Amino acid sequence: MPLSEAQKEKMKQKRARILETAIVLFAEAGYEGTTIKQVAAKAGISFGSVFTYFETKETLFHAAVTEPLDHFSKKILDFDDASEKPLEELENMIGQHIETYASLSAYLNLVSYVISHHNLFPETFEELDAFHETLKGKVARLVENGQQKGVLLEQEIEHTVTGYTSLLMGLRLNLIDEPASDLWAKFIPIALQLFGPRYH
């Protein structure tokens, strides 16, 4: 007998709850320090139910790291690298990025964990790295656009963009302020300076 829409929705919600719980626990205790039993207990479901959605702990860990990329990458990559007003586009992009990263505390702690243990999780790291390269590539095209239009100083684009993405990660990992805090917006002009804006 096929599942009803209500049953499908309930299963979808349960899977999401498992994943959200796993992100927090893996971020706090790492892969070795987190058990399926702990995830199940914190998510409020039975131990066996986890395996209905994730075959192994490895599968759950990989999903916890990679699936959120699909959601937040749309916001992160939502800027026009061919904008006729690249300086304005950069400033808007930075604001959107900082706002998004500010809301991803546990997840970015988990990303940091994978990066620092990349040899242990090569496939998971590969997906993170692919997204990072996509982001850097698009920001680089916007910066090149700005340099060509004369609104940004001529400087090494690769180093500039790497500095920018490092700043984004560093802000979230170093600050404990809530996403709604006014503090985050204060870093927009600081981040913009990395790109060498020319003000006329």
Rosetta blueprint (number, residue, H / E / L):
1 M L
2 P L
3 L L
4 S L
5 E H
6 A H
7 Q H
8 K H
9 E H
10 K H
11 M H
12 K H
13 Q H
14 K H
15 R H
16 A H
17 R H
18 I H
19 L H
20 E H
21 T H
22 A H
23 I H
24 V H
25 L H
26 F H
27 A H
28 E H
29 A H
30 G L
31 Y L
32 E L
33 G L
34 T L
35 T L
36 I H
37 K H
38 Q H
39 V H
40 A H
41 A H
42 K H
43 A H
44 G L
45 I L
46 S L
47 F H
48 G H
49 S H
50 V H
51 F H
52 T H
53 Y H
54 F L
55 E L
56 T L
57 K H
58 E H
59 T H
60 L H
61 F H
62 H H
63 A H
64 A H
65 V H
66 T H
67 E H
68 P H
69 L H
70 D H
71 H H
72 F H
73 S H
74 K H
75 K H
76 I H
77 L L
78 D L
79 F L
80 D L
81 D L
82 A L
83 S L
84 E L
85 K L
86 P H
87 L H
88 E H
89 E H
90 L H
91 E H
92 N H
93 M H
94 I H
95 G H
96 Q H
97 H H
98 I H
99 E H
100 T H
101 Y H
102 A H
103 S L
104 L L
105 S H
106 A H
107 Y H
108 L H
109 N H
110 L H
111 V H
112 S H
113 Y H
114 V H
115 I H
116 S H
117 H L
118 H L
119 N L
120 L L
121 F L
122 P H
123 E H
124 T H
125 F H
126 E H
127 E H
128 L H
129 D H
130 A H
131 F H
132 H H
133 E H
134 T H
135 L H
136 K H
137 G H
138 K H
139 V H
140 A H
141 R H
142 L H
143 V H
144 E H
145 N H
146 G H
147 Q H
148 Q H
149 K L
150 G L
151 V L
152 L E
153 L L
154 E L
155 Q L
156 E L
157 I H
158 E H
159 H H
160 T H
161 V H
162 T H
163 G H
164 Y H
165 T H
166 S H
167 L H
168 L H
169 M H
170 G H
171 L H
172 R H
173 L H
174 N H
175 L L
176 I L
177 D L
178 E L
179 P L
180 A L
181 S L
182 D L
183 L L
184 W H
185 A H
186 K H
187 F H
188 I H
189 P H
190 I H
191 A H
192 L H
193 Q H
194 L L
195 F L
196 G L
197 P E
198 R L
199 Y L
200 H L
